[in-house]
């Protein structure tokens, strides 16, 4: 006996279930993304810090110089081994947001908010990747993890090439592997553009990019390789063209950087680590949670092995260089966190409902937050003194001085210029002086009226009065004006020191 009308009822039920899943997906992603943004902006507000001078002097300081006409020039920019592409982008944000606050406050917040928004690509990709791999519960667990994990929050407001490269690499991988975007030649071309931009920002990621292209193309490489390669080539040509106009030769910032830092080994002056250096750095960063992170990532790799291979490629590639910094492998850290979320899902599935409806969103969010916030906050406190407050006093002091109208010169005592915040935070076109010995005071004291000192003691001049001290950065001021000093600039001093 034929059952009339059953098939339409099944179709209607299927459409209703699909609509409910889509609604839950969108609502969940919105909540997690908003949470991530709030945490990142809050972190940027309460914890302005600088652990690497490159955060400012390779990106923000040249951007400030491009926008406002003055800034400190480090040796990398004197030698021409950096690209102007990223600083040029930051310079545009500075000019557009300078009105948002007094002194340096406006454009600093404009830049930080823009970077925090960019960093949300990690959260969005983590959520979508986990959803396509293991379902809505995995999306929740992984999305919340990448939203609240302390390392990912810490990097969010930082103007680092490695961070921006991460924010572009993960979307490129997702679009190339999972999205409907990949079903057209133009889609693969735009994936190639993203990958090429990643290479332009961080050329050391090129082996990882090549591995990603092989995986994305798979057996269909004949039809997919050309548009991806065309996109990569176009992005790199843009970087090379910018070098041709801003330096002497096309791609100068690529090959000259490699020559000076790797062949001439100038980067060795800033530290040399053994081949296992990144293993030690990861252990220091994750502390007692390292075994759990490794186990969960290994379990998650069963669901998405490509993320494990790419993260290992990043770590191995950078391990070949003697100079190692934790920020260099940040793209691998973001990938490993996605794997951790997938691994945790595999272990927790039996304890959670298989389907996540809109009524269960709040309880699930609360559970995920509890699971991830405890280790995240724990790691934050373990690295409290070494990361989250590094250079806090220097940066905040310079930012506060940017609102003063009576500054005519600033002396730096026991604070290296590279940890001062530079003109990016000072935002006054006044001379800076490095006060290393008594003779420096005798020579320059009439040319500045503010001193920023690491020591909470009065400077070698009774005319200076202490105004405030903020985490080992004390401000002293004297009344009166400054004697002009034609022809002097701190860049001349730094050039003489080859800094």
TORMAR-297276 format. One record per residue (C-alpha): residue in one letter; x, y, z. Coordinates in Angstrom, 3 decimals. Each point is the difference from the previous one (the first is absolute). Example, Ala and Ser with C-alpha at 12.3 -4.5 7.8 and 13.67 -1.06 7.14 Angstrom:
NODE,r,x,y,z
NODE,A,12.300,-4.500,7.800;
NODE,S,1.370,3.440,-0.660;
***
This chain:
NODE,r,x,y,z
NODE,X,0.000,0.000,0.000;
NODE,X,1.479,3.334,-1.090;
NODE,X,0.405,2.707,2.677;
NODE,X,-1.051,3.255,-1.606;
NODE,X,1.290,3.241,1.520;
NODE,X,2.795,-1.513,2.112;
NODE,X,2.839,1.260,-2.174;
NODE,X,-1.106,3.683,0.149;
NODE,X,-0.295,-0.259,3.800;
NODE,X,3.543,-1.357,0.219;
NODE,X,1.253,2.831,-2.199;
NODE,X,-1.754,2.596,2.162;
NODE,X,1.459,-1.496,3.188;
NODE,X,3.454,-0.087,-1.562;
NODE,X,-0.252,3.652,-0.994;
NODE,X,-1.161,0.974,3.494;
NODE,X,2.924,-1.858,1.598;
NODE,X,2.427,1.575,-2.457;
NODE,X,-1.415,3.453,0.766;
NODE,X,0.371,-0.633,3.743;
NODE,X,3.615,-1.130,-0.461;
NODE,X,0.821,3.073,-2.086;
NODE,X,-1.627,2.263,2.581;
NODE,X,1.956,-1.659,2.820;
NODE,X,3.198,0.243,-2.049;
NODE,X,-0.391,3.718,-0.677;
NODE,X,-1.045,0.852,3.570;
NODE,X,2.846,-2.032,1.491;
NODE,X,2.588,1.558,-2.295;
NODE,X,-1.293,3.501,0.774;
NODE,X,0.147,-0.528,3.771;
NODE,X,3.492,-1.501,-0.086;
NODE,X,1.337,2.686,-2.356;
NODE,X,-1.394,2.851,2.107;
NODE,X,1.489,-1.632,3.100;
NODE,X,3.366,-0.240,-1.741;
NODE,X,-0.093,3.643,-1.046;
NODE,X,-0.877,1.184,3.514;
NODE,X,2.861,-2.002,1.511;
NODE,X,2.488,1.306,-2.564;
NODE,X,-0.961,3.645,0.334;
NODE,X,-0.038,-0.298,3.802;
NODE,X,3.451,-1.574,-0.080;
NODE,X,1.306,2.782,-2.242;
NODE,X,-1.371,2.600,2.424;
NODE,X,1.226,-1.464,3.288;
NODE,X,3.225,-1.620,-1.197;
NODE,X,1.861,2.225,-2.463;
NODE,X,3.334,-1.771,-0.247;
NODE,X,2.982,-0.653,-2.217;
NODE,X,2.170,-3.079,0.257;
NODE,X,1.646,0.395,-3.426;
NODE,X,1.158,3.432,-1.265;
NODE,X,-1.068,-1.106,-3.491;
NODE,X,-3.617,0.437,1.109;
NODE,X,0.558,3.732,-0.295;
NODE,X,3.212,0.782,-1.826;
NODE,X,-0.509,-2.280,-3.002;
NODE,X,-3.663,0.876,-0.568;
NODE,X,-1.612,2.780,2.059;
NODE,X,2.972,2.369,0.127;
NODE,X,0.587,0.026,-3.789;
NODE,X,-3.768,0.344,-0.416;
NODE,X,0.087,3.038,2.310;
NODE,X,2.884,1.420,-2.016;
NODE,X,-1.965,-0.545,-3.195;
NODE,X,-3.130,1.619,1.470;
NODE,X,1.441,2.900,1.997;
NODE,X,3.485,0.503,-1.414;
NODE,X,2.212,-0.969,2.948;
NODE,X,1.057,-3.110,1.880;
NODE,X,2.907,-2.153,1.130;
NODE,X,1.752,-1.875,-2.801;
NODE,X,1.436,-3.366,1.051;
NODE,X,2.891,-1.655,-1.854;
NODE,X,-2.386,-2.269,-1.936;
NODE,X,-1.619,3.032,-1.614;
NODE,X,3.324,1.716,-0.618;
NODE,X,1.257,-3.129,-1.789;
NODE,X,-3.263,-0.490,-1.901;
NODE,X,-0.871,-3.553,1.071;
NODE,X,-3.648,0.620,0.903;
NODE,X,-3.030,0.372,-2.257;
NODE,X,-2.146,3.119,0.158;
NODE,X,-3.220,-1.904,-0.782;
NODE,X,-1.130,-0.689,3.579;
NODE,X,1.234,3.337,1.452;
NODE,X,-1.780,1.726,-2.885;
NODE,X,-3.239,-1.724,0.979;
NODE,X,0.504,1.035,3.639;
NODE,X,0.792,3.567,-1.068;
NODE,X,-3.390,0.210,-1.683;
NODE,X,-1.727,-1.104,3.209;
NODE,X,1.987,2.567,2.001;
NODE,X,-1.021,2.851,-2.268;
NODE,X,-3.636,-1.073,0.018;
NODE,X,-0.290,-0.435,3.772;
NODE,X,2.232,2.755,1.404;
NODE,X,-3.135,2.035,0.797;
NODE,X,-1.234,-2.652,2.454;
NODE,X,2.096,1.250,2.922;
NODE,X,2.480,2.540,1.301;
NODE,X,3.690,-0.437,-0.758;
NODE,X,0.849,-3.555,-1.030;
NODE,X,-3.145,-1.454,1.566;
NODE,X,-2.221,0.270,-3.061;
NODE,X,2.055,-1.808,-2.610;
NODE,X,1.423,-2.493,2.514;
NODE,X,-3.529,-1.112,0.792;
NODE,X,-0.874,0.032,-3.674;
NODE,X,2.897,-2.328,-0.766;
NODE,X,-0.625,-2.301,2.968;
NODE,X,-3.704,-0.367,-0.721;
NODE,X,0.749,-0.701,-3.676;
NODE,X,2.536,-2.677,0.959;
NODE,X,-2.399,-1.532,2.536;
NODE,X,-2.689,-0.201,-2.672;
NODE,X,2.484,-1.637,-2.371;
NODE,X,0.933,-2.548,2.664;
NODE,X,-3.599,-1.226,0.119;
NODE,X,0.704,-1.921,-3.209;
NODE,X,1.655,-2.600,2.251;
NODE,X,-3.228,-0.378,1.989;
NODE,X,-2.249,-0.107,-3.070;
NODE,X,2.174,-2.502,-1.851;
NODE,X,0.383,-2.165,3.116;
NODE,X,-3.784,-0.098,0.428;
NODE,X,-0.745,-0.712,-3.672;
NODE,X,2.853,-2.483,-0.401;
NODE,X,-1.111,-1.998,3.038;
NODE,X,-3.604,0.085,-1.192;
NODE,X,0.904,-1.416,-3.404;
NODE,X,2.269,-2.580,1.600;
NODE,X,-1.927,-1.207,3.045;
NODE,X,-3.318,1.842,0.334;
NODE,X,-1.549,2.795,2.034;
NODE,X,1.273,-1.188,3.393;
NODE,X,3.582,0.006,-1.278;
NODE,X,-0.608,3.449,-1.449;
NODE,X,-1.077,1.244,3.407;
NODE,X,2.907,-1.514,1.896;
NODE,X,2.625,1.059,-2.539;
NODE,X,-1.482,3.444,-0.608;
NODE,X,-0.172,0.803,3.696;
NODE,X,3.551,-1.281,0.492;
NODE,X,1.405,2.317,-2.667;
NODE,X,-2.167,2.821,1.332;
NODE,X,1.294,-0.142,3.584;
NODE,X,3.479,-1.557,-0.283;
NODE,X,2.524,2.400,1.533;
NODE,X,2.681,-0.302,-2.699;
NODE,X,-2.407,0.795,-2.822;
NODE,X,-1.387,2.946,1.980;
NODE,X,3.523,1.178,0.794;
NODE,X,1.009,0.182,-3.673;
NODE,X,-3.259,1.616,-1.161;
NODE,X,0.878,3.733,0.370;
NODE,X,3.634,-0.419,-1.079;
NODE,X,1.181,1.412,-3.321;
NODE,X,2.138,-2.995,-0.920;
NODE,X,0.452,-1.432,-3.482;
NODE,X,-0.298,-3.511,1.431;
NODE,X,-3.372,0.797,1.562;
NODE,X,-1.468,1.554,-3.146;
NODE,X,1.350,-2.908,-2.046;
NODE,X,-1.902,-2.356,2.324;
NODE,X,-3.232,1.962,-0.425;
NODE,X,0.281,-0.487,-3.776;
NODE,X,1.444,-3.519,-0.109;
NODE,X,-2.823,-1.668,1.938;
NODE,X,-2.807,1.471,-2.181;
NODE,X,1.960,-0.983,-3.110;
NODE,X,0.230,-3.598,1.227;
NODE,X,-3.672,-0.171,0.912;
NODE,X,-1.170,1.543,-3.270;
NODE,X,2.292,-2.267,-1.987;
NODE,X,-0.986,-3.218,1.771;
NODE,X,-3.612,0.297,1.176;
NODE,X,-1.802,3.013,-1.401;
NODE,X,-2.250,0.032,-3.062;
NODE,X,2.266,2.892,-0.942;
NODE,X,2.476,-2.605,-1.282;
NODE,X,-2.322,-1.333,-2.688;
NODE,X,0.919,2.698,-2.523;
NODE,X,3.243,0.997,-1.665;
NODE,X,-0.398,3.518,1.367;
NODE,X,-0.438,-1.427,3.482;
NODE,X,3.334,-1.789,-0.209;
NODE,X,1.561,3.171,-1.354;
NODE,X,-1.062,1.950,3.097;
NODE,X,1.286,-2.799,2.222;
NODE,X,3.319,0.426,-1.806;
NODE,X,-0.106,3.762,0.610;
NODE,X,-0.379,-0.605,3.730;
NODE,X,2.842,-2.520,0.040;
NODE,X,2.215,2.346,-2.014;
NODE,X,-0.665,2.820,2.454;
NODE,X,0.983,-2.337,2.840;
NODE,X,3.280,-0.723,-1.789;
NODE,X,0.582,3.705,-0.541;
NODE,X,-0.526,0.732,3.668;
NODE,X,2.079,-2.938,1.229;
NODE,X,2.115,-1.622,-2.728;
NODE,X,1.132,-2.683,2.476;
NODE,X,-3.496,-1.510,-0.331;
NODE,X,0.551,-0.806,-3.686;
NODE,X,0.704,-3.742,0.583;
NODE,X,-3.213,-0.210,2.038;
NODE,X,-1.909,1.781,-2.762;
NODE,X,1.316,-2.442,-2.606;
NODE,X,-1.115,-2.932,2.153;
NODE,X,-3.422,1.608,0.380;
NODE,X,-0.302,0.436,-3.777;
NODE,X,0.812,-3.682,-0.547;
NODE,X,-2.706,-1.019,2.469;
NODE,X,-2.613,2.426,-1.368;
NODE,X,0.556,-1.085,-3.597;
NODE,X,0.233,-3.730,0.706;
NODE,X,-0.735,-2.139,-3.024;
NODE,X,-1.573,2.944,-1.833;
NODE,X,3.260,1.926,-0.198;
NODE,X,-0.235,0.368,-3.780;
NODE,X,-3.089,2.197,0.253;
NODE,X,0.672,1.657,3.364;
NODE,X,3.732,0.661,0.096;
NODE,X,0.023,2.715,-2.655;
NODE,X,-2.537,2.394,1.614;
NODE,X,1.593,-0.468,3.435;
NODE,X,3.489,0.605,-1.408;
NODE,X,-1.280,3.052,-1.891;
NODE,X,-1.424,1.455,3.214;
NODE,X,3.219,-0.632,1.929;
NODE,X,2.066,1.537,-2.778;
NODE,X,-2.213,3.102,-0.210;
NODE,X,0.271,0.648,3.750;
NODE,X,3.772,-0.438,-0.054;
NODE,X,0.323,2.296,-3.020;
NODE,X,-1.796,2.710,1.978;
NODE,X,2.515,-0.397,2.835;
NODE,X,2.875,0.071,-2.489;
NODE,X,-1.386,3.091,-1.727;
NODE,X,-0.335,1.833,3.312;
NODE,X,3.652,-0.826,0.708;
NODE,X,0.970,1.339,-3.415;
NODE,X,-1.632,3.362,0.734;
NODE,X,0.988,0.307,3.665;
NODE,X,3.502,-1.554,-0.150;
NODE,X,2.500,-0.473,-2.821;
NODE,X,-1.009,-3.376,-1.441;
NODE,X,-3.085,-2.209,-0.347;
NODE,X,-0.273,-2.547,2.816;
NODE,X,2.884,1.677,1.846;
NODE,X,-1.583,-0.557,3.411;
NODE,X,-0.106,-3.756,-0.726;
NODE,X,3.475,-0.846,-1.225;
NODE,X,1.881,2.668,1.967;
NODE,X,-1.696,-1.085,3.219;
NODE,X,1.125,-3.583,-0.634;
NODE,X,3.522,1.091,-0.865;
NODE,X,0.551,2.252,3.030;
NODE,X,-1.714,-2.181,2.601;
NODE,X,0.853,-3.500,-1.264;
NODE,X,3.209,0.326,-2.022;
NODE,X,1.616,2.842,1.937;
NODE,X,-1.760,-1.346,3.138;
NODE,X,-0.864,3.379,1.447;
NODE,X,-3.093,-1.488,1.625;
NODE,X,2.354,-2.053,2.172;
NODE,X,0.741,3.207,1.921;
NODE,X,-3.503,-0.237,1.459;
NODE,X,0.294,-3.562,1.247;
NODE,X,0.857,-3.491,-1.211;
NODE,X,-1.871,-3.149,1.010;
NODE,X,0.609,-3.714,-0.653;
NODE,X,-2.132,-1.978,-2.445;
NODE,X,-2.418,-0.977,2.770;
NODE,X,-0.476,3.650,1.057;
NODE,X,-3.674,0.114,-0.935;
NODE,X,-0.722,-3.099,2.068;
NODE,X,1.373,1.859,3.008;
NODE,X,-1.986,3.125,-0.866;
NODE,X,-3.235,-1.978,-0.313;
NODE,X,0.660,-1.681,3.324;
NODE,X,0.591,3.390,1.627;
NODE,X,-3.176,1.414,-1.566;
NODE,X,-2.298,-2.925,0.878;
NODE,X,1.661,-1.042,3.258;
NODE,X,-1.824,-2.793,1.846;
NODE,X,-2.674,-0.134,-2.697;
NODE,X,2.502,-1.068,-2.689;
NODE,X,-0.695,-3.784,0.225;
NODE,X,-3.770,0.533,-0.178;
NODE,X,0.321,2.339,-2.984;
NODE,X,2.239,-2.471,-1.854;
NODE,X,-2.342,-2.944,0.670;
NODE,X,-3.132,1.913,-1.030;
NODE,X,1.689,1.347,-3.137;
NODE,X,1.089,-3.524,-0.952;
NODE,X,-3.564,-1.269,0.432;
NODE,X,-1.351,2.938,-1.998;
NODE,X,2.478,-0.712,-2.802;
NODE,X,-1.967,-3.154,-0.778;
NODE,X,-2.830,2.259,-1.109;
NODE,X,2.130,2.577,-1.822;
NODE,X,3.545,-1.268,-0.668;
NODE,X,0.849,2.879,-2.344;
NODE,X,0.082,2.462,2.917;
NODE,X,2.517,-2.185,1.816;
NODE,X,2.215,-0.326,-3.068;
NODE,X,-0.107,3.734,-0.675;
NODE,X,0.752,0.919,3.612;
NODE,X,2.919,-2.440,0.045;
NODE,X,1.241,1.464,-3.288;
NODE,X,0.016,3.477,1.552;
NODE,X,1.865,-1.140,3.111;
NODE,X,2.536,-2.101,-1.915;
NODE,X,0.649,2.727,-2.580;
NODE,X,0.650,2.630,2.645;
NODE,X,2.097,-2.417,2.045;
NODE,X,2.547,0.054,-2.815;
NODE,X,0.824,3.633,0.853;
NODE,X,2.274,0.663,2.965;
NODE,X,-1.928,3.103,1.132;
NODE,X,-3.341,-1.104,1.441;
NODE,X,-2.886,1.990,1.411;
NODE,X,-3.336,-1.352,1.182;
NODE,X,-1.964,2.368,-2.229;
NODE,X,1.538,-1.568,-3.126;
NODE,X,-2.052,-3.173,0.491;
NODE,X,-3.248,1.700,0.959;
NODE,X,-1.825,-1.396,-3.089;
NODE,X,0.841,-3.501,1.262;
NODE,X,-1.303,0.837,3.477;
NODE,X,-3.366,1.082,-1.429;
NODE,X,-0.255,-3.237,-2.022;
NODE,X,0.904,-2.119,3.016;
NODE,X,-2.725,1.681,2.040;
NODE,X,-2.565,-1.024,-2.627;
NODE,X,1.286,-3.564,0.286;
NODE,X,-0.262,0.205,3.786;
NODE,X,-3.656,0.969,-0.350;
NODE,X,-0.651,-2.906,-2.362;
NODE,X,1.790,-2.393,2.345;
NODE,X,-1.954,1.208,3.013;
NODE,X,-3.226,-0.538,-1.924;
NODE,X,0.895,-3.618,-0.678;
NODE,X,0.476,-0.599,3.720;
NODE,X,-3.085,1.914,1.101;
NODE,X,-2.548,-1.135,-2.571;
NODE,X,-1.325,-2.796,2.143;
NODE,X,-0.790,2.464,2.806;
NODE,X,-1.765,2.607,-2.140;
NODE,X,-3.187,-0.127,-2.043;
NODE,X,0.641,-0.873,-3.639;
NODE,X,-2.164,2.855,-1.248;
NODE,X,0.331,3.587,1.188;
NODE,X,-3.274,1.907,-0.161;
NODE,X,-0.557,3.671,0.710;
NODE,X,-1.285,-0.884,3.511;
NODE,X,3.315,-1.649,0.855;
NODE,X,2.288,2.774,-1.216;
NODE,X,0.406,1.801,3.342;
NODE,X,0.758,-3.152,2.057;
NODE,X,2.457,-1.167,-2.642;
NODE,X,1.713,3.386,-0.117;
NODE,X,0.348,-0.074,3.790;
NODE,X,1.507,-3.486,-0.081;
NODE,X,2.455,0.883,-2.778;
NODE,X,1.046,3.169,1.776;
NODE,X,0.655,-1.932,3.196;
NODE,X,2.065,-2.589,-1.856;
NODE,X,2.244,2.516,-1.768;
NODE,X,0.120,3.089,2.216;
NODE,X,1.613,-1.821,2.931;
NODE,X,3.201,-1.024,-1.853;
NODE,X,-0.013,3.232,-2.006;
NODE,X,-0.117,2.198,3.095;
NODE,X,2.518,-2.294,1.661;
NODE,X,2.473,0.516,-2.842;
NODE,X,-0.676,3.712,0.074;
NODE,X,1.005,0.208,3.653;
NODE,X,3.016,-2.256,-0.531;
NODE,X,1.265,2.401,-2.675;
NODE,X,-1.346,3.063,1.845;
NODE,X,3.334,1.713,0.633;
NODE,X,1.760,-0.998,-3.200;
NODE,X,-2.636,0.691,-2.627;
NODE,X,-3.147,1.852,0.905;
NODE,X,1.715,2.906,1.755;
NODE,X,3.275,0.162,-1.947;
NODE,X,0.765,3.673,-0.781;
NODE,X,-3.450,0.953,1.326;
NODE,X,1.331,2.991,1.945;
NODE,X,2.091,1.313,-2.909;
NODE,X,-2.852,-0.176,-2.492;
NODE,X,-2.613,1.517,2.294;
NODE,X,2.367,2.767,1.069;
NODE,X,0.781,0.987,-3.590;
NODE,X,-3.682,-0.213,-0.903;
NODE,X,-0.864,2.341,2.862;
NODE,X,2.784,2.391,-1.021;
NODE,X,-1.534,0.123,-3.477;
NODE,X,-2.847,2.069,1.462;
NODE,X,2.326,2.619,1.558;
NODE,X,0.365,3.294,-1.811;
NODE,X,3.164,1.290,1.690;
NODE,X,2.456,-2.707,-1.081;
NODE,X,3.086,1.243,-1.816;
NODE,X,2.320,-2.979,0.526;
NODE,X,0.109,-3.351,1.823;
NODE,X,2.933,-1.723,1.650;
NODE,X,0.124,-3.793,0.418;
NODE,X,1.858,-1.290,3.041;
NODE,X,0.559,-3.765,0.328;
NODE,X,-2.691,-0.596,-2.640;
NODE,X,1.250,-1.079,-3.459;
NODE,X,-1.751,1.867,-2.830;
NODE,X,-1.263,-3.297,-1.467;
NODE,X,-2.048,-0.604,3.169;
NODE,X,-1.274,3.564,0.323;
NODE,X,-2.906,-0.138,-2.437;
NODE,X,1.717,2.460,-2.327;
NODE,X,-1.786,2.840,-1.718;
NODE,X,-2.934,-2.355,-0.570;
NODE,X,-0.918,0.458,3.664;
NODE,X,1.578,3.419,0.615;
NODE,X,-1.480,1.696,-3.080;
NODE,X,1.991,3.208,0.485;
NODE,X,2.646,0.996,-2.506;
NODE,X,2.521,0.857,2.705;
NODE,X,3.551,-1.321,0.495;
NODE,X,0.651,-3.139,2.034;
NODE,X,3.226,-0.398,1.956;
NODE,X,1.638,-3.156,1.348;
NODE,X,1.419,0.745,3.461;
NODE,X,2.509,-2.735,0.781;
NODE,X,2.566,1.905,2.092;
NODE,X,0.489,3.289,1.831;
NODE,X,1.672,1.619,-2.997;
NODE,X,-3.178,-0.545,-2.009;
NODE,X,-1.892,2.049,2.569;
NODE,X,2.565,2.774,-0.159;
NODE,X,-0.134,0.057,-3.782;
NODE,X,-3.734,-0.228,-0.610;
NODE,X,-1.872,1.173,3.118;
NODE,X,-0.955,3.367,-1.440;
NODE,X,-1.664,-1.665,-3.014;
NODE,X,-2.734,-1.978,1.777;
NODE,X,-2.514,0.742,2.732;
NODE,X,-1.337,-3.511,0.677;
NODE,X,1.925,-3.090,1.110;
NODE,X,-1.326,-3.549,-0.039;
NODE,X,2.103,-2.160,2.282;
NODE,X,-0.078,-3.607,1.142;
NODE,X,1.384,1.000,3.387;
NODE,X,-2.352,1.543,2.577;
NODE,X,2.704,2.499,0.924;
NODE,X,0.343,3.628,-1.005;
NODE,X,2.174,0.596,-3.045;
NODE,X,3.357,1.736,0.369;
NODE,X,-1.620,3.407,-0.007;
NODE,X,-1.799,1.673,2.947;
NODE,X,-2.327,1.874,-2.347;
NODE,X,-1.939,-3.165,-0.882;
NODE,X,-3.031,-1.024,2.026;
NODE,X,-1.525,-3.451,-0.041;
NODE,X,-3.463,0.016,-1.555;
NODE,X,-0.900,-3.691,0.156;
NODE,X,1.321,-3.564,-0.069;
NODE,X,-1.770,-2.749,-1.907;
NODE,X,1.438,-3.526,0.202;
NODE,X,3.717,0.934,-0.037;
NODE,X,-0.458,3.003,-2.269;
NODE,X,0.276,3.320,1.851;
NODE,X,-0.625,3.413,-1.530;
NODE,X,1.920,3.096,1.090;
NODE,X,-0.643,3.534,-1.219;
NODE,X,1.755,3.324,0.263;
NODE,X,-1.594,3.354,-0.594;
NODE,X,1.026,2.117,-2.946;
NODE,X,0.714,-0.512,-3.653;
NODE,X,2.731,-1.807,-1.914;
NODE,X,2.966,1.375,-1.895;
NODE,X,-0.252,-0.816,-3.709;
NODE,X,2.497,-2.527,-1.350;
NODE,X,0.171,0.296,-3.794;
NODE,X,1.035,-3.103,-1.920;
NODE,X,-0.397,-2.451,2.869;
NODE,X,-2.194,-3.095,-0.212;
NODE,X,-0.026,-3.241,1.946;
NODE,X,0.214,-1.866,-3.312;
NODE,X,3.562,1.282,-0.356;
NODE,X,0.872,-1.454,3.398;
NODE,X,-1.596,-3.358,-0.832;
NODE,X,1.782,-0.111,-3.346;
NODE,X,3.337,0.565,1.695;
NODE,X,-0.805,-2.935,2.301;
NODE,X,-1.247,-2.103,-2.925;
NODE,X,-3.343,-0.450,1.751;
***
